[in-house]
Every structure is written in C-alpha cells, then in structure tokens.
Amino acid sequence: MNLPGQAILSRAIPIDGATDDELESIVRQHARFVYQIAYMVLRNHHDAEDAAQETFIRVMRYRNRLSEVRDQRAWLARIAWRIALDRRKPATEIPLNEAAEAVLKLYSEGAEIEQIASDKQMMALLEQMIDSLPGKMREAVWLSLSGDMSLAEIGKVLRIPESSVRTRLFRARKMLRQKLSSLLGGKHAR
C-alpha cells in the first residue's frame, strides 16, 4: 500500500528545529496508524490519504515543538482524528429499515451468522447505528474500531480518562445491541 508519508518526504523542504531524519522517522513509524484513523472516519482511500498527508504537514509546521510531545502516537492520532472529522462528508445513507430488511432476508434464507455479519448490508446497518449514537459514545466506538489503539490512547485522543472510555464503550455496545435486537425482532438478543 502506498502510504501518505512517502509523498511528503519526496520534496525537499527547509526545516528548522527537528531534523529531516527525525521527521522522516515519525512518518515511517506512524504513517500506517495515521492512515487507519483517517480511514476509519472517512471510509475512502483517497480522502484518508489526504487527511494523513495533512496530518504530517501539520507535524512539519509544529516541528519546533516536537521535543515537548510526550506521546507522539496519541498526539498524531488526535491530529488525524480532528482532520478526518473536519473533512468528513455526510454519508449517503441506506434507510435503516431497508438495511434491516436485507439482513432479515439473509437470516430467513438460512444464512449462517458469519455470513450475515460479513454482509455489506449488515456493515452499512452497523455503521449507521454507530453514527446514530450520541457524539461522545460514537467517537469512542470509532476510535476503538481502528484496532490499533488501547483504551489509554483513545482517552488521550479524546482527552478523557481511560475509565470514561471504558464506560462510553460499554454503554455504546449496550445501546447498539438493543437497537440491533429491536430491528431484527429480538431474535439475536442476549
């Protein structure tokens, strides 16, 4: 995969403060992670690349402060998260009932639960359900879905304690389970 950091380092740009090697190291070490966060929000390869590139451009602007950053990974995640949120376009939504009907049809046709879970309609349904969560819960869920972030890192990005992240994720999962259960007629409730 072509990582966004490669395009940034292909041009010669005069740098004060941090050296070329330090910036190149940051890009090489964190490019995939920054891209994943941007992709989680934007769900488009090109938009995520643009957001990742903008993240590293901002890093270059603040290169004089790099020595003050305690946790580069969390700092970069926060920058990428905010840039991606700013760039996010309103999603074209499949009506919730239509997505639920498609999932119910698969279920009634005897499809295995793994097939239903991986179905495109089910993924669209879950994304819409996550997007319908209250903002604080939604942010925690999307960051947790990136897969590469610990609860502590999510807390740093959102600037909340780790225990608050845990609480938000617990409540969000409970709400999602209830919504999904009611849409599917209570057939998969725990």
N, C-alpha and C positions, 0 to 999 in steps of 0.2 A: 504494500500500500504506500502511495506517495504521501508522506507526512508533510504538513504545512510548514514545519520548521525549515525544511530543505530550501524552499523558495526564499525565505527571509535571509538565509545565510549565503545565498548566491550573489548578493550585491555587496560591494564594499561601501560601508557607511562609517564615517568617523565616529569614534565612541570615546567619551570621557568617562572616567570613573571605572566601571567594570571593563575588563579586557575582552577582546574578541573571543578568546578561549573560554572565559567564564560564561559569556552569553551563549556561545555555541554549546557548551556543556549543559546549560539549563535547557536549551531547546532539545538537544538529543535525549536528555534524561526524561523530559516531561511532555514531549510533543504528542505522543500517543494518548496519554492521560488527558491532556487538554482537549484533544480532538474528541475523545469519547464523551467528555462532559458536554461539549458543544453539540455533538450529535444526539445525545440523549434529549436535549431540549429542542433542537431544530429538526431532527429526523430527516435531514437531507445532507448528502455527502458534500456537495459544493458549498452550501451555507455553513456547514460545520468547519470545513477547511478555512473559509473566510474568517469565521469567528476565531478559530485557533490562530490564524495569522495575525489578526488584530490583537489578540492577547499578547503575543510575543512582541508586537510593535509597541504596545504599552509598556512591556517589560523594558524595552530599549529606552523608552522615554524616562523611566524611573531607575535607570541603571546606577545612578549615583546613590540610591538608597538600598541597593541590593544587600549591602552588608548589614542593614538593620532588620532584614526579614529573617524571622526565626524559623518559620516553617514554609519553605519555598513551595512545596506541593500544595498546601492549603491556600497559600496566597495566590498561586496560579489558578487553582480551582475556583476561587472566589471571582477572580477577574474573568475567567472564561464563562462562568455561570452568569454573571451580570451582562456580559456582552451578548451571550446567546439569548438571554431573556429580552434584551433590547431589540434584537434582530428577529425575534420570533414573530411569524405571521399567524393570523388567525387560521386555525385548522379548518379544512373543509370537512365537515362532519357528516358521517353516515348517521341518519336518525337512529337513536338508541333502540327504538322498537324494531327497526329493520335489522340491526346487527344482532339483537337478541333473538329474533325470529330465525335468522340464519344459523345461529348456534343451536337453537332448539331443534331445527330441522336435522342437523347433523346428529344430535342426540337421539331423535326419534328414529333415524335410519340405522341406529345401532352402532354408530361410530365409537371407537374406543376413546376414553377420556384424554389420552395423549394426543390423538388426532384432533379432538375438539380444542384442546388447549393450544395447539400449534396453528390452528386455522387462522387465516388472515382476518376473517370477520371477528373472531374472538379477540385477536390482538387489537383490532380497531375498537371493539367494545371496551376492553380493559383500559386502553389509552383514554377514551372518552370518560370513563368512570373516574380515572385518576385525575383528569383535568377538571372534573366536577367537584373534587374535594376542596375544602377550604384552603386558601392560599398557603398557610403555614404547613399544613399536612402535605399538600401537593408537592411543595419544594423538597421536603424531607424524603418523600417517596421517590421522586425523580432522581435525586442525588444518590439514594441507596441503590437504585436500579443500574447505576453506572457500573456497579460491581467491584470497582477498584478502590472504593472509599470506605474507611472504617467509620464507626459512629462518631468517634472523636474528630475525624477530618470533616465530616458533614457538619458537626457542631461548629467547627472553626469557620467553614464557608458561610453558614447561616448566622454566625456569631451568637450561638446559644450553647448552654451546657449540654454535654453528652446525654445526661438523663432526660433532658427535654426532647432530644432527637428520638430517644427510645420511646418516650411517651407518645410523641407525634406519630411515629411509625406504627405503634401498637393500635392507636385509635384509628389511623387511616386504614390499616388492614381490616380492622373490625367493621368499619363503615363499608369498605369495598366488598367484604364477604356478605354483609347484609344486603347491599344493593344487588349483587350478583344473584344471591339466593332469591330475592323477590322478583328479579327479571326472569329467572329460569323456573319460576314457580315453586321454589323451595325444595327442588329435587336434589340439590347438592349442598344443602346447609349442613353445618357441623354442629 
